[in-house]
Amino acid sequence: MAEMRQETNYVKHHIQKVVAFFQAMREFASWLKERGHTVIYYRLDDKKNTGDLVKNLEALIKNHGIQRFEYQMPDEYRLDEMLERFRETCAERSRSGVSIPTEVCDTEHFMTTRTELAEFYEGKKQYTMEYFYRMMRKKYDLMMINDKDPEGGKWNFDHSNRNKWKGDVEIPHERSFRKDVTEIVELLEKEDVETMGNIDAKQFSWPTSREDGLSVLNYFCKNLLVHFGDYQDAMDPEEAYLFHSRLSFAMNSKLLSPQEVVETVIGYWREHQDEIDISQVEGFVRQIIGWREYMRGMYWMQMPAFAKANHLENHNKLPDFYWTGETKMNCLKCSINNSLDNAYAHHIQRLMVTGNYALLTMTEPSEVDAWYLGVYIDAIEWVEITNTRGMSQWADGGKIATKPYVSSGSYINKMSNYCKACHYKVSKKTGEDACPFNSLYWNFIDEKQEYFRNNRRMSMMLSLLNKMEKETLATHKERADDIIKHPENY
């Protein structure tokens, strides 16, 4: 195992993300050694560590007389290509002068294979997630009455999962871990690893072992599941997590498997059905066996072209306040600062606040990718890029989302408590104190209307645009232009 500059440097990561992976690696290495396994572990500053995966492998093969090379399929396309090329060198005479046989096996950390989603949608023009989700429910017999009928009479309780949090329901403190990771933080500083965000090195609060992950899972079941679905789309400036599980890092770093997470949650719900409504657990299950597996399948189906997709031809720069949180727009300020402080934001903050603003300001998707991939502790490219290029920025032209996820300030006000304390007034459409999202929204619809002519889900917005008075639209466009060119003023 190796802490490599190759991985710390391919994008500017949140410091908590780098620390969490290194801490998890070190704990896993110790766990293996305690059970009698031989482990070669290179810390970041180890003189034997080249910081490059292939160079490290070549040196290990040479220095330890390795006779066979096996690996598990990685989650990212760049690593997959790297290891495939390395396999080819192993099949020949490698630079180390050793020829060895190789073998690769599939990952054990997803409920589908890389190609399963592509096979499911073969011959179809649209990749509707709902049908894939139903197939997964049937395949794994999750919340099914028989082989074709779902429990509760419905497949999807999404309409029950859109409540605004009003502060009248107590939110239990999150189950977290107060670990001292000062050693890793000081190592990163010594080695000049460039990161973003903040960290309390003596009170690190993310799970970094399997035991930690199981503790977070059990805490979620006992304390948070009861209201997870109700408030999974809600946003509040004082609540970093609401009823979200904070399990994504534990799954994405392989501390927990998605199947055991889903089965544990469903099992707990079955024992407490008098207290927990089916809508709470269905919403959680859908996030994992629906969206999570769907996004991973779409990643392998679309790469590598997906990484360059820019259907709407957006090329603006991402504002500097994404790295500082210094903006007068309270929704962005709260969401970004939450991410800088905690390496976290839940899916609606990512989609309808930071992502919404980036799309409305017609930002270059690659800039959005780099920020999302770096700032979140759970961001690995297979799940990040599908959410940004597909869901958030509509850069794939509708393969993942049938319409762009954009809104004016009204949606943010509907689902959050950000607007009351904002410098701007969400109810005002125009004027210096009007919510910037309002003008940005109509400017975006106008600028990109040709892309949406044949999209029936955008027809109502295009109709409203065509009915808008020319002077009003001109006012919106003038202000939107100023916001895009001078984000530091907003």
Secondary structure as GFF3:
##gff-version 3
##sequence-region A 1 490
A	DSSP	alpha_helix	5	9	.	.	.	ID=ss1
A	DSSP	alpha_helix	15	34	.	.	.	ID=ss2
A	DSSP	alpha_helix	53	64	.	.	.	ID=ss3
A	DSSP	beta_strand	69	72	.	.	.	ID=ss4
A	DSSP	alpha_helix	77	91	.	.	.	ID=ss5
A	DSSP	beta_strand	102	105	.	.	.	ID=ss6
A	DSSP	alpha_helix	116	120	.	.	.	ID=ss7
A	DSSP	alpha_helix	129	139	.	.	.	ID=ss8
A	DSSP	three_ten_helix	151	153	.	.	.	ID=ss9
A	DSSP	three_ten_helix	158	160	.	.	.	ID=ss10
A	DSSP	alpha_helix	182	190	.	.	.	ID=ss11
A	DSSP	alpha_helix	210	219	.	.	.	ID=ss12
A	DSSP	pi_helix	220	224	.	.	.	ID=ss13
A	DSSP	alpha_helix	225	228	.	.	.	ID=ss14
A	DSSP	alpha_helix	248	252	.	.	.	ID=ss15
A	DSSP	alpha_helix	258	271	.	.	.	ID=ss16
A	DSSP	alpha_helix	278	285	.	.	.	ID=ss17
A	DSSP	pi_helix	286	292	.	.	.	ID=ss18
A	DSSP	alpha_helix	293	302	.	.	.	ID=ss19
A	DSSP	three_ten_helix	305	308	.	.	.	ID=ss20
A	DSSP	alpha_helix	321	324	.	.	.	ID=ss21
A	DSSP	alpha_helix	330	342	.	.	.	ID=ss22
A	DSSP	alpha_helix	347	349	.	.	.	ID=ss23
A	DSSP	pi_helix	350	354	.	.	.	ID=ss24
A	DSSP	alpha_helix	355	360	.	.	.	ID=ss25
A	DSSP	alpha_helix	365	375	.	.	.	ID=ss26
A	DSSP	alpha_helix	381	385	.	.	.	ID=ss27
A	DSSP	pi_helix	386	392	.	.	.	ID=ss28
A	DSSP	alpha_helix	409	415	.	.	.	ID=ss29
A	DSSP	three_ten_helix	419	421	.	.	.	ID=ss30
A	DSSP	alpha_helix	436	447	.	.	.	ID=ss31
A	DSSP	three_ten_helix	449	452	.	.	.	ID=ss32
A	DSSP	three_ten_helix	456	458	.	.	.	ID=ss33
A	DSSP	alpha_helix	459	467	.	.	.	ID=ss34
A	DSSP	alpha_helix	470	485	.	.	.	ID=ss35
A	DSSP	three_ten_helix	487	489	.	.	.	ID=ss36
###
